[in-house]
């Protein structure tokens, strides 16, 4: 038989879960931790994760060692899918353009970027075939696949 004390504990637990849910909509958190490997907001592991600072409008990886200040801004950043679907993700990628950051767009990391795009921008429709970006100096970089991008000088470091 269930005791009155157990029922009270269950009711308290339900009350606090409802209160947390309501508070998350009334006062959204400044920092959002997102595990881009498991595609979850609830992080209980030591996996790699991203912290989105919604007040400063920046995003950085947990293992990032820079000073978390914005560096170069992209005038344009987008990707094309294999079905010729195009997506402009300039605003999102500007959140990642931080001092000393190197963004990895290798074949191994594209599924993780898909998770990030799906979570914070829009659903990826198809398989990403290549990226394009224009820096603020007007340099156009097209048909980019399997590369690393050094944000400080916007150097493209191709993987072997």
Beta strands, then each sheet from edge to edge (+ up, - down):
strand 1: 31-34
strand 2: 50-53
strand 3: 58-61
strand 4: 74-81
strand 5: 86-88
strand 6: 102-105
strand 7: 128-135
strand 8: 140-144
strand 9: 147-150
strand 10: 155-158
sheet 1: 1+ 2- 3+
sheet 2: 5+ 4- 7+ 8-
sheet 3: 6+ 9- 10+
end
